[in-house]
Amino acid sequence: MVKPLTKQAIFLVWFLLVPAGLWFTYHTYPLEINGHWIDLLAFLLLTSVVASMPIVINEMYIFLIQWVALATFLRFGLFVEIIFAQIAVVVLLLKLRILRRGEFFRLPLNLIMFFFVSFLSGGLYYLLGGDTGEKLQINADFLLLAVLYAVLSYTLNQVILAFNLYVIYKSKDPFFGKELFVETITTLITFPIGFILYILYNNLGLLALLFVGVPFVSLSMIFNLYYSSEKINEYLQKAAEIGHQMAERLYIDDVVNLFIQKLSEMLPVDYAYILEASGDELKLIRRIESGNALPNDQQTMSIHEGISGMVWESRKAFLFKTKKDWIEYSNGYIPKDAESILGVPIIRSKKLIGVLLLASRRKRAYEKSQLMIIDILCSHFAVAIENARHYEQTKRQSERCALTSLYNYRYFENMLTEEFEKLTRFERKMLSLIILDIDHFKNVNDTYGHQSGNEILCELANRLNKLVGGRGTVARYGGEEFVVLLPDVSKEDAYQMAELIRQSIANWPFIISQSLDQKHQQVRITASIGVATAPEDAEDALALIRHADRALYVGAKRAGRNRVAEYSSC
């Protein structure tokens, strides 16, 4: 991040040096046009076209305008070359769209750099006896000085660029990296084109620009098209990899988190929203802003509301490059500082199940090719979500009691084993177990019917969940038996919890909606409860169950029922 004071200093340096330098250059090295204004404009057009078409290699932008600058300098002199270089800088920056708010200082910074490169390399060329214009003699001395000019121009460019990176931008990346290597090689390859252009121009006139400029521009276009296709292929490969990774996730939250993470790695995402289609409404299920997950407290939207409503209604993806393109469709859902927006439908088996919205603070942050990739990813996402939902449902059914929705015996045993392993690793200090059995429950079934007995079991499950809360896990152990597992709860606290459970059962009658005799009848029941704690009462999981069960039947049932008993080795 460049400091505001540094930005102001850059503008001041440009204002003090560049205009004065241009005036000095104009008077010291006058124009060498000799009425060839059309030729001058043709060279300017070639400079602008080449500057607007940088070659892209492995996501590096290589600006190869040096060869045009060399031919321009040798034919029209230093002043024209400086002016053309300044124009080329503006074209480059406009092409890259980096002249955003807060980044405008890059324009004077690059104008200063190109001015010094041109002025110093050209000035040294003249100082050593070099000449420019129509009368320039093509000989060994000319070639030697022209090569020196080219080498000095490139060297100065790299030196000033390094100064900008490490002094102004405070970059920590190594200077001698692959970017410098690639740029050096491409510069060495293209600099001879400048000599060829100048020599051909002296002999053929403007036809030389066609013979040299058109092949070079065509080559740039081929390179960029090749890079675009390679980039799309890379996106497609990434989409396939992400699709496989999402398919491996078993839980919905894991799928959603991975989806958002991979999207943020692939694209400039400042805001991400996933909305689920429910009836005639879209409900927000995931909200990411500036990398932070926020509460899903936004109101649901109808099919005709906002950008997401447009996506839902049309079942088509939308790409907005600037805020002015989408502001009329927004309902205030998108943050005010967003610029670019991608809206993509999430469709599974021809049914729209949701909408994805991505937004960036940058203008034109997304491309049409990326829209296609995100559409493919949304298809993978829809399949992964459906698979995860089926897995969670199957897992829930295998772990839960179908009647009471409490955890079942299998889940309880696995959890008890895991908790005992934590106990042996000293991750738990103690582990308490409560076993509860309804007294004379057979009489309840015989008197009121099995359906009423099931109602009582369900109501008891609800009471246990409310009483235990987050302090432990409640499970149906079998029949009319229930267990409560309490990690890091002492025997005394577990006993108090069990007593509270006993009183809530004995003191508040259960309401059954349909019995054998009448509707909405009150039934009073009691329960006997046993309590045991590890490692005080048991050294393994089976011993803990056995001792709590012994406390239940020996200490509570045999003692008269409707009471709590704790295990005692005596």
Phi, psi and omega in degrees: 000124181276132182292148179302322180296322178295320178298317178296321179296324180296315177299320180295317179298317178299315182297324183278329189255314189292308178302316179295321179296321178295318178298316180296318180295319181298319181278332182275320180235082188297166181299145177235063184262316179056042175083000182273060183290325178295320177296320179298316179294325178295319177295322178296319179297317178297318178300315182293319181295314180296321180294329182276358183232066177295148177275132181257122179229113179052047177067016174253133179267117181253116183263105187256066177259359184297323182292325176291320178298321179297312179296320178297317180297314183294329182270316189249354177096177188291319185297314179297319181297321179295315180299315180297322179296321178296318178294320180299322178299314180298317180297318180299312183292324176293322178298320181277353179054046181256002180274056178272173177299129182090347181245007184293340180297342180295331179297301178298328180298314179287327176297319177297315183298312182292327178296312181295320179299312181293314185294314184289315180292319178292319179299318179293323178300313178294321182297327180275005176100008179290155181230160178223167177104194185289331185275004182296127181273132178274101180212186184295321179297319178299313182298319180296315180291323179294320177295319178299319178300315182295315181295316180296321180298315180293318181297314179299321179300316181290322180295313181293323178297318177297320178299316180297318183294313189268335181263316184271311183272350179057040181288147177249004179286147179294142182284318182273074179244193184293332180296316178296320181296312181296316181295321179296314181297313181295326178292316178299326180286322187270339181301319178302335178297327178297318177296316181298318180299317181294315182295315179295323180297320179297334183259328186245349182076219186293342177300334180298326180294326177287317183294328183259315186292316183298312177300322181292315179296320178298319178297319177299318179295320179296316178302313183291322176294320178296317179296319179298317179293322177296322180294319178295318177299321179294319177298318180296320178295317178297319180299319179294318179296316180295321177300317178295318181296319178293323180295335180279344180283138186261343185242147185300315180300321179295320179296314181296316180297317179295319180301311180295318180299313182291324176297319180292331177284328183277324188231159173285094185249114174263331180223135178222134181225133173241123181244139182256133179282126180221103182066238179258021183228158173247123182250130180288123179246345176209132184224112180242124178227122181055039177083000182249136176280125182248161179299146179274063187260011177283151180289151175293155183237152180271177184294337183259009190254127171068185181293319179297324176295323177297317180297316181297312185293320183271341185057030179235155178278148179234141177233119176245124186272334179222165183297324182294341179282332186243352188299328182287341181264347185282149177247025180088004182286324182274137178303151187292334183271004178286148178239292182274142181221136170244127175238120187230132176285146176253110189239137177225123180054047178064013179245128179283119181253351180179182181223137175252129175239127174240140181221149178228150177285346180274144172284144178053043181282339184241152179243164180296325179296324178291328178299320179295318181295317180295325177298318177296316180298324179295327176294315176300319182297318180298318179295316181296321179296317180295318178297318180294322179295319177295320180296314180298321180293317179295318179296320179296319179293326181282340183257346187249151172285127183297331183277307188262348184067007172283165173298149181265183184298319182297313180297318181299317180297318179296318181292321178298319178296317179297318180293324178292325176296320175296324180295318180289335177270008179063025172275344173236145177273325182201167182213117182253148181229132175245127173245129185238137176226129181288133181284134175051043183291334177298324178296324178297314179297319181292326184278316188251349181101155182294328178297320177292323176299321177295321177300318179295318178299318180293317179294320178297320177300318178297317180296318180297317179300318180292320182288319183281319180060225181271004183282341182196190182240131179256136179219153173270118186278334180148137179060238179257020179258138178230152178232150176231121179257124187237095177291141177055037176240127182289167180296322180297314180292324178294321179298317179296321177298316180297320179295321178296320178296314181301315182294322180294334177278314186286326189270341181240118183293157178263140181258123176250133186284325180219119174245183179292333186257314186206167180270154174052061181256144178272135179231129177258132177226167175229170180218148174254141189226139175241146184229136174215153183225137174254149002274006183298318185253347185205150180252355177212172186295315182297322179294323179296316178296316182297318182286323175295322178294322177295318178298323180296308188277323181275313185278335184248305183298307183292337181275002175123000179068176180052050179205167178250135178229139176255152183291139176222131182286347181283000000 
